[in-house]
């Protein structure tokens, strides 16, 4: 941790720490910094940078990931600091920004995928909570995370790690090799490293909680409707003369005749075990290569360069619920069977046996292939005999993503099932003249197909996307600008210029409808950016230091200039050597992302109150309860897209805290953080547009005003005056307020012959969190209203490490406070709802032991989740649920074992 050496801070040489541009001797400054070293990562059993960050006490927010089936970014990994959006975190590698992930989080937001950082080549990770835009620019609202890679080594080192889960699946191996070389005269230093990793997936059927539909819910477990015929008038119709006998061998022999009372005749063919045919941990293969080098031209000039390349393939499956076919997509919803005089719909799932055998779902997994590159070159040194340092360099980053998905081709699938089941069309129905007439062979419908037949109408579609960011950066620094009573004043000035690009090009089949049941949205754009940053550090008095920083960012896109100045004022007060009182106030922002500006148009169906038509029947906008459903719940076709008119998201952020270090190797920190965020981006409100349309049409507002003209262009009505379409682009309208407390404690003591003990702990508590989506809405309490958020209020982690000679052992605990059950999140009644309750606090424990067998050779055994603790069973879920636990807060992976061997050559 940053505070570990606080007691000896004054003896340190000046170093640059994340959170300041000016080298200084004090490690603890006005900006709290949590440092996690490579030794910490290894001792706590963490297997990736993602796991390190997600276990941090500050990562209190839920994020989508491997357990979020069919999400837009199931193959990516990220975190949420303090429950704020993932895109509000600025990620750096060695102080330079990472390239954004090309696919969009939740289909709309730009973020960073952190899975491709080689954990074996990490020197340390630094986490800076709070707004940091005055130094680091856009996105640094929730905080900054800086991953520092290794820069030097004495000789070569090899590491191998392997392990798996006691419950099955998830087996992994990781190997890395790194070597450093320094020339005889010490002027050249080169380090190179490579890491390779493989990991098996975990399937739902490998865990008791996820292998079947919920058997212990408040309602009976219900099998999936894998072969179903239903009518809009008479509901389920079972028309299989074989009573499901022909399909009983599917899904491992678990298919059978099922019944759902209350739905027509209630009968269909289904399985309770289809829920398990999805991945809950991604399969992964990755390789990272890293090179860093420096060359001392002379005493005043050093050339430097580094490159990091990552190639990663992630495979996952959304599950059997997303591998199906039905007539509703191909024939306008229903077809008419004259023999039954009814409108019907056919729906059937595809089983693994139909895809190529018992493990057929392996053949239809999605494959995301990522290729990222980061290259930096530059020169740094001193201007002559002056006190001015300089650092001039250029960085280029790019991220290429290929999303290879298994799809059903619409025309081929329709032809196959027409030929096999439906037969030729025989005109249109006699009642509506809209639905095709067919006399299907229902026995053929309730019959498995062969893998060859399945392959005849399925295949793969590939979406290609890319982001890139090029930057030239120049910094000059003077750490002894002039002398004040408290010491030397320091100044740093930085200028940056860069170009950013984003392109998302889905397979054409998603856009033209030739892929069955799936759509996508294209988008792309580019912009130039400029920035000037300055920081001034003033030791006004020996115990009092004042720091000022300011930054101006400008983004030029589509002929429009989007700019934002930010600033920060920070104080450090040390009344005694062992006590630091600190505070900081500043502004932060997030510029409109390229996806915000250039995301293409997409469509959806929803309902809205047609206030204008309700008003014509005598219902005012504040009382439409009696208005007919034709108007009070009017279905419309909505379109949404990015907008080049967006402005930055703004935030006022301040913090205050203390650091107390009364004795050597002991430090206690407590810091309070406050965010007031405005102008957040959200989709424009259809309800608000309908209300404004009412005001314009009834004369409350001038119908010829620019506001009314724009509104009536977005709300489309048909010839009889009914709403048919509403255009809802992205706009700046939402607000968010957050207060949080973070505390840490670090202690170490040398017991002599008994060894050395160290304790490290961190605790975060959210004190207040409110959100307002639209100006006409009230604030939502994200902290206490489970309908809006199930994030824990409190989270902590702690480790205890014992070192004695060649032996070391660590016990690590991760804990978070109470969380709501499903029933509390289901309705706006919250904890007052039926079956609503809270789960108590939850903790997991890791343990590791390491032993140095001989000089240079260390062997470690790590056990994660020592007690094999699973999520609390949530009995408030219904019997239709596939995973009766909150996957945002918990996972069902269970206990993991790893063995690691590290060998340093020449030791």
N, C-alpha and C positions, 0 to 999 in steps of 0.2 A: 504494500500500500504506500501511497505518497507520504503518509505521516509516519512511516516506520522509523525514519532516521531524523525525526524532528529535533530530538535532543542534541544532535551534533550538526545541525544545519549550518551553523556559523563557520564551521571548519571546511565547508565544501568549496571547491572551485565553482566558478560561475558556469551554469548550464542553462540551456533553453528547455523549459518544460511546456507541455501542452497547456494552453490557456494564457500564454504570453509570448510575444515576439522578442522580448529583451532577455538576454542571459542574466541570471541572478543567482545569489548564493542560497536564498531561502527556498526550500522545496514547498512548504505550505505558504500559499499566497491568498489573495482575496478570492480567487476562484478555486472552489473545492475540486480536487482531482483524486479519483480512485485508480490505483495502479495495480494491475494483476500481472505478475511475472510469469515467465515460462515455468519456473519451479512450482508456483501456485497452481498453474493449469495441470501439470503432471500429477502433483500430490492429491489434488481433489478429484482426479479420475476423469476429467473432462476429455471428450474425444474430438471436439471441434471448437472453432471460434464461436460458432453459433451457440453451442451449449454453454460456453463460458459466459456469454452475454445474456442469454435467456435465464440463467440462474442468478444473475445479479439481483440484488434486492431492489434496484431501481427499475427493473423490467417488470412492472406490475400489470401491463396491459396485455390483453389477449391478441394473438395474431393468427392468421390463417397459415396452414402448412400441410405437412404430410397427412395429418388426420382429417383435413378438411376436404372431403371428397368432392370432386368436380368444381373446386374453386378455380379462379383464373390463373393462379400461380401455385398450384399444388407442388410443383417441383422446386420451389425457391424457399429460402430461409431468411427470416428477418426478426426484429424485435420491436417492442413498443416501450419507450421510456415513460413512466408515470401515467400510462394509459392514454397518451397522446398518439396521433397517427404515426405509423412507421416512417412516413416521408418527412417527419419533423426532426429526424436525427441526421446530422451531418457526419458521414463516414470518411475518414482519412486513412491512407496508408503512408506512413512516414511523412505525415504532414501535408500530403497532396490528396485532393478529392478522388474518391472512387467513381467509376463510371456507373450510371444508373442501369438497372435491369430493364431490358427492352419491353417485356410484358408488364401489364399494369395490375397493381394490387387491387383486388376487388373489381377489376375491369375498368378502373377509372383513374387510379393514382400512381404516380411515379414513386419508386422506392429503390433500395439497394438490396441485392441478394448477397449475403455474406458467407455463403457456403463454400466459395472457391478460394478461401484464404488458407494457406498451408499452416496448420497449427504447430507442426514440428519446427517450422522456421521462424516462429514468432519469438521475439525477445521480451515484449511486454505489451499489454493493452491498457490504454488510459481512457477513462470515462470522465467527461466533464458535464455535469448536469446543469441545466439552466440555459438561458439565451446567450449565444456566443456570436451573434452575427456581426458585431462591431469589429471582430477579428477574422471570422471565417466566412462571412457572407451568407448567402441564401441557404435555407433549410435548417440552420442551427437554432431552432426554437426550443425543442426539448433538451437538446444537448449535443455534444460532439464526442465521437468515439474515434480514437487514433490508434491504429494498429502499427506497432513498431517492429519491423523485421530485423533479423540479426545482421550486424554490420562487420563483425570480425570474429575469427576463431583461431585458436592455437591448435592447428592440425585438423584432422578429419574426424567425423563422428558418424556412426551408423546406428539407426534405431529400427526396431521391429516390434510391432504390437499386434496381437490377435486376441479374439474373444467372441463372445456371443451371449445369448439370453437363455436363462434356465427354462423359460417357457417355450423356447423354440424361435427360429427365425432371427434375422438381424445379425447373423454372424459376419464378422469383419476382420480384415487384415490391413495393416498400414505399415509401410516401410519408407524410410527416409535416409538420405545420405547428404552430408554437407562437408565442405572442405574449405579451409581458408589458407591463403598464401600471402606472404609479405616478402618483398624483395630484400636483398642483402643490405641495401642502403636505407631501407625503411620507407622509400618514397612511393612504392606501389603496394597497394593492398587490394586483394581480390577475394571475394567469397562467392561460392556457388553451392546451390542446394537443389535437391529434387525430392518430391514426396509423391508416393503412389498409394491409393487406397481403393479397396473394394468392400462393398457391404451388401448383404442379401436383404431382400424386403421382409417385412413382417405382414402377413395376411390376417385379415380379420378372423378367419377360421382357426388361427393359431392361439387365440385368446378366448377364455371362457366368457368374458363380458361381451365380446363382439362376434361370436361365431354363429349366433342365431338371433331371431327377433326376440325382443325382451320377454322372457318367461315370467318375470316377477313384477310386472307393471300394475297400475291401478285398473287396467282392463286386460282381458285375456290376450295372450299372444296370438297374432294373426300371421298366417303364412303369406308370402308374396303372391301376387296375382300373375303367375307366369304364363298361363294360358286362360284368357278371359274373353268372353263375349258379353257385351252389355248394350242396353238400349236406353235412350234418354227418357223413355216413357215407362218401361217395365223393369229397368235396372238389369241385374245379372240374368243371363240365359245360358244354361248349360246344355250343349248340343253335341257332346261326345258320346257316340254309341259304345265306346270301349271303356267309359268311366275312368279315364286317365291311365289305363293299363299300358298304353303304348309309350307313355312318357315317364313312367315310374323309374326308369334307369337314369334319368338326368339328375344333375347336381349330386353326384355320388350316390344315387339310389334313394334320395330323400323326397322326391316328387310324389304327390299323392292327391287324391280327391279331397278338397277342402270346402269349408262352408263358412260364410259370413252372414249371420242372420240379419234380416231386415233389408237386404239388397236383392230384390226379385226372388229367384229361386235359391240364391245364396251360394251356388256351387261354381267351382272353378278348379283348375289344376294348379297346385302351388307347392312351395317348399318353405319350411321354417329356417332352412340353412343358407338361403341365398344371401342373407345379410353378411356372411363371412367372406364372400368372394370380392373383396376389395383390399387394397393395401392400406395399412395404417402407419407403415414406415417405408419410405422410398428405397428402392434398390439404387445403388450408386457406384460408379466407377470414376475416379478422378486422378489427374496427374497435374502437379504444379512444378514449374521450374523457375528458379530465382537466381539472379546474378547481381552482385553489387561490387563496385570497384572505385577506388580513388587513386589519383596520381598527384603527388606534390611537385608542381612545376618548380617552385622555389619556396622560400619561407613565407611568402605573402600570397601565393596562389595555389589552390588545389582544384583539380578537375574531378568531377564525380559523375557516376552514372549507375543506374540500376534498371533491371527489367524483371517483370513478373508475368509469367504466362500460365494460364489455367485452362485445362480441358476437362470437362466434366459431363458425364452422361447420367441422367437420373431417369429411372423407370418407375411407373406407378399405374394403378388402375382405380378408376372411380367406382367400379362395382357393377354388379349385374343390373342394378336399377337404371343404368345408363347404356345398357346393351340390349335393346329391344326393338321391335317393329310394331306398327299399328296402322290401321286404315285411317285413323283420324288425321294423320299428316298428309296422306296421299289423296284422299277422296273428299276433301272438304268437311271432314268431321265424321260423317256417317255414310252408309250405303243402305239401299232399300232391298229387303228380301221379300218378294211377292208371296212366297210360300208361307211366310210367317206374318205378312202384312205389318212389318215393323222396320224402323230404322235401327241399324246395328253398327257396332264397332268391334273390330277384332284387335286383340292386343296379346303379344307373346314375347317372352324373354328368350335370350339365347344362352344355352348352357355350355359349360366347358367341354362336354363331350362332343358338342356340335362344332366346336372351334378347333378340335384336334386332339381330344383325349381328356383324361382326368385333369391334367394341368393346362387345359386349353386357354385359360385366362392369361397365362404367361405369354401366349402368342399375340394377345391383343392389348398389351400394356402400352401406355403412352410413353414416348421417349423424348425427353428434353435434352438437347445437346448444347452446352454452353462453351464458348471460346472467348476468353477475355485476355487482354494484353494491356500492360501498363509499362511505359518506358519513360525514364527521366534522364536528362543530361544537363550538366551545368558546371559552373565554376564559382568558387567562393574564396574569400581571402580578406586581406586588409589593404586599404589604400595607403601605400607607402608606410611612413612612420607615424601615421595618424591613429586616432582611436576609432576610426570608421571602418566597420566590416561591411562586406557586400556578399550577396548570394544571387546569382543570375542563372536561371535555368528554364528549361522547357519540359513539359510533361504531356504525353499523349496517352489517352486511355480509350479503349473500345471494348464493347461487349456484343458478341454475336450470339444469337439464340435461334435454334431450330426446334420447333415443336412438332414432333412427328406423332400424329394421333391416328388411332384405328377408327375408321368411319364406315358408315353404310351409304352406298351410292343410291340416290333416290330413284332414278330411272330403272336401274338394274334390280333393285329390291322390289319395286312395284311390278315389274315384268315377272319376276320370279313368283311372287305370291298370287298374281293374277293367273298365271299359267298353272300353278300348283293348287290353289285354293279357291279363288274367286270365280274363275271362268270368265268368259267374254261379257262385256257390259251389254245390257239389254234395254237401253234407253234411260229415261229419267223417271223419278218417282211420281205417282199420280196425285200426290197431295200438294207438294211444293214446287215440283218441276225443277228441282235443284240437285237432288242426290241420285247418283248412279244406281241402276238396278242390276243386282247380281244374285245368282243362286249358287252359293258356295258349296264346296265339298268340305263339310265340317270335319269329317273323319280325317281328311288330309291336314286340316289345320292343327288337330291334336296329334300330330305325328312328328317325331324328331327329323331333323334334316342332317345330311352328312357334312363332314368338314369340307368336302369339295363343293357342295351346294352353298354352304355358308361363304366360301371364298369367292363364289361367282358374283356376289353383290356387295362385297366388302373389300376394303383395302386401306391404304394409308394416304393421309393428306399432310402436307408439310407447310407450316407457317414460318416464314423467315422474318427476323427483326434484328435491329441493330441500334445501339447508341454509341456515340463517340464524343470525346471532350478533349480538345487540345488547348494548352495554356502556356503562355510565356509569363514568367514571374520574376520580378527584380525586387530585391530588398536591400536596404542600407540600414545599418544599426550602429549606434554609438552608446555603449554601456557606461561611459564616463563623460557625458556631455558637459556637465558642470557639477560643482560640489555644493550640497546643501547641508544643513546641520545634521541630518540623519544619514548622509552618505552621498554617493554619486547618483546623479539623475541619469536616466537612460531614455533614448529615443529610437524608434524603429519606424521606417516608412516603406510601404510596399506598393508596387504597381503591378496590375495583372491585365492581360488581354487574352481572350480565348474564343473558341468557336465550339458550339454544341449542336449535335444532330440527333434526331430520333426518327426511325422509320419502322413501321409495323405493317407487313404485307402478308395478310392471310392467304392461304390457298384459295384459288378462285372459286372453288366449289362451295366455300362457306358464304360467299357473297352472291353467287348467282342461283343458289338453291339446289345445285346438283348433288350436294351432300345432304343426306336425310337427317332432319331433326336437329341440326346444329347451325349456328350462325357465328359471325365474328364481325369486327369493325376494323377497317383500315385507318391508317393515319400516318402522318409524317411531317416534319418541319425542321428548320434550323434557325440559329440565331448567333449573333456576335455578343460578347459580353466584355465589359470593362470594369475595373475596380481599382480604387485607391484606398489604402489603409494606413493609419498611423496610430502609434501607441507612445505615450509619454509616461514614464514612471518617475515620481517625485518623492524621495525620502525627506519630507518636510522637516520632521524632527526625528531624533533617534528612535522613538517608539512609534512614529506615525508616518505611513507611506500613502501617498495618493497616486492612483493610476487613472489615466484618461485614455480612451481609445475611440476612434471614429473611423467610419468606412463609408464610401460611396460606391454603390453598385449600379450599373446600367446594362440593360439588355435590349438589343435592337433586333426586332423581328417583324417581318412583313411591313417594313417602312415605319414602324411605330417604336418609340423609345419608352421602355419601362424602367424607371429608376427608383432608387430607394437609398436615402442616407440612414445610417444607424450609428449609435454611440453608446458608450458605457462609462460610468464613473465608479471607481472602486476604492475602498479604504481598508488599510491594514493597521491595526493598533495593537502594540505589544507593551502593555503596562509593566510586565515582568517577562523575563526570558522564557518562562514556561507557558505563557498564555498569549494567544492570538485572538483578537476580536476582529471580525471581518464583515464587510458588507459590500454589496454591489447593486447598482441600478443601471438598466440599459434597455435598449430597444432591439428587437429581432424581427426577422421577416422571412417569408418564403416567396420567391418570385413565381409567377405562373409557370408551371412546367411546360415542356413542349407538348406533352399529351393534353394538358389543360387547354392549350392554344389550338392544337391541330388535330385532336381526336376526331375521327369521322362520324358521320351521322348514323345512329342506330335507332331501331324502333321497339316499341313495347305496347302492351294493352293494359289499361287501368280504368278506374272509375273516378268521377268527380261530381261535385254538386254543381248543377247548372243554375247559378243564382239568378240569372236573367229570366229564364223560363219559370222558375219558382216564383219570382216576384210578380210575374203576370197573373199568377193564380192567387196572389195575396200573401205570399210568404216572404218575410223579410230575411236578409242574410243571417241575422242572429237567431232565427227560429225557422228552420226548414224541416222540422221533425215530421210535419204532416204532409209535406210536399210529396207527390207521387214518385215512386222509385224510378220511373222513366226519366225524371229530371234530377231527383236527389241522389241517384246513384247511376249517373249517365256513363256508359262505357265509351271510351274514346281510344283512338290510336295515337300514342305519344311518340315523339321523336326527340332525341337528345344528341348533343355534340359538344365539342370544345368551342371556345370563343376567344378570338384574338383581342377582345375588349377587356379581358380580365386584368385586374390590378393585383399587386402583391398582398399576401396575407401579412398582417401586422401584429406585433406583440410587444407589450411592456412587461419586462421581467426583472424581478429584483430578488436578492437573497441576503441573508444575514446569518452569521454563525460564529462559533468559537472553536478553537483548537487548544486543548490543554495537554501539556506534556511535562508532568512534574518530575519524572525520572527518566533515565536513559531507557530506550526501547518500550516506552509506554506513551500512548497518545489516545485521547478521546476527542472526537469531533462531533458537533451537532450543528446542522445547517437547515435553515428554513428557506423555502423557495415559493415564489408567487408569480403566476402567469396571468395576464389578461390579454387574450387573443381575439382579434377582430378580423372581419373581412375574409373569413374562411370560405373556401370554394365548395359549393354544393349545387345540385341540380335545381333549377328554378321551380318554384311551387306551382303545380297545376291549379291547386285550389286558389292561390293568390291571383293567378291570371284570370280564372273564371270570375272571381270577385271584382277585379278591376274591369273586366269586360262588362259586368253588370253596371258598374258605376258610370262607365262611358255611355252605354246604350240607354240608360235611364236619365241621363243629364246631370247626374251628381258631379261628374267631371266633364270638361269640354271635349266633345267627341272629336273635334278637329285638333286637339292638342297633340304634341309629339308623343306623350305617354299613351294616349288613347289610340293613336294611329299604329304605334308599335304593338300594343296589346292586341288589337283586332287583327293584326297580321299574324300573330302567334296562335290565336284561337280561331279555328276554322269551323264554320257552321254550314249545314247543307241547305237545300232549297226551302225546307220547311222550318229553318231556324234552330235546328238541334246541333249541339256540339258533336263534331266528328273527329277532329284532330286538334292536338295542342303541342306546340313546339316549346320544349323546356331545356334550353342550353345551360351550361355551367355559368354561375354567377357568384360574385362575392357578397355573401350575406350573413353567414353564420358567425356566432361568437362562442367563446369558451373561456371559463375561468377555473383556475386550478391553484390549490395550495398543497404543499407537501413538506414533510420533514424527513431528513436523512441523518442518521447517526452512525458512527463507526467507533470501534474500540480495538486497539492493537497493543499487545503486551508480549514481551519476551524476557526470559530469565535463564541465566546459565547456572545450572546446578553442579557444575564441576564434573566430577567423575560420574554423576548420575545422568548427565546429558543436558540438552538444551530444550526448553519448552517455549513455544510461541502460540499465541492465541490471536485470531483475527475474526472480527464480527462486523456485520453491517445490517442496519435496520432502516426500513422506509415505511412511512405512514402518510397516506393521502388524507389531508384534513378537510378539503372541500374540492368538489369538481362539478361544475355546472355547464350546461350546453344549451344554446339557443340556435335552432336551425334557421328559422325565418323571423323577421322582425316582428311579425304579428303574433308569434308564439311566445309563451312564457318560457322561462328557463327550466330545463330538465335537470334533476339531481342525479348525476351519474354515480355519486358515491353511495346513496341510500335507496335509490329506486332500482330494484333488480330487473324491472321490465326493460330498462335502458342499458344496464351494464351489470355483468356478473363478475367483474374484476375484483380481486381482493383489495381491501383497504390497506392491509399491512403485509409486509413481506420481509424476510430476513434470511441471512445465511451466515454461517460461522464455521471456522476450522480450528482444530487443535493439532499441532504437529510436535512430535518428540524426535529429537536427533541425538544419537549416541554412537560415536565412532562411525563405523561403516553402515549403521542401521538407522532407518528413519521410518516413522509411521504417522499417518494423518487420518483423522476422523473429521468428516465434513457433513454438515447438516444444512438442508434447505427447507425453509418453513414459510407458510403464508397463512393468513387469518381466515376467518369464516367466509363462506361463499353461499349464494342462494342455490336452492334446488331448482329443478326444471319448472315446477308449478309456479314458483315465485316469479319466474321470468316470462311466463306464458301470456299473462294478461296485465293490463295497467293497474290492476288491484294490488300487484306486488305481494308483499308478505301477508296481506289480508285475503288473498285468494284461496280457493279450495286446495287443500293439500300442500300449501306453500310452507316452506320452512327454511332454516339455515343448516348448512353443514358446519361442523366445528373446524378448528384449525387443522392443518395437514402438514406433515413433514416427511422427508425422506433423508436417508443417510448413506454416505459413501465412505469407504475405508480403503486405505492403501498402505502397503508396506514395501520398502525398498531396501536392498542390501547390496553393498559393493563387494562383489566376490573377489576381485583383484583390482589393481590399479587400472582405471579406465573402463571397467566392466561393471555395470549396474543392472540388477534384475529387480523388477517390480511386479507385484500382484495387486490388482485393483478390483474391488467389488462395488458396483454402483447399485443403489437401492438394496442395501444389505438385507433388509427384512422382507424383500419381495412385496412391498406395499402396493396395492392396487387402488384405483379411485374408489371413493365411497359409492356404494350402489345407490342409485337414485330411484327409489320406488315410485316417484311421482310421474315418471314417464309412462306413456301408454304402451300397450303390447305391440304396437306397430314400430316401435323404435329399434334402430339397429345397434346403437351404442348408448346404453342407459347411464351415461355419466357426462359431465361437461368437458368436452375435448378441448375447450379453450384454456382450461385450468389444469387438466390432468392428462395423463397418458396411461396406457395399459401395457407398456413394454415389459415391466417387471424387472427382476434382478438380472444384472449383467456382470460377466466376469471378463477380465482382461489380464493378459500377461505381457509384459514389455521388457525388452532387452535393449540396453544402450551401451555402445562401445565407442570409446574415444581412442583413436589410434595414437600410439606414441606416448600414452600416459604411463 
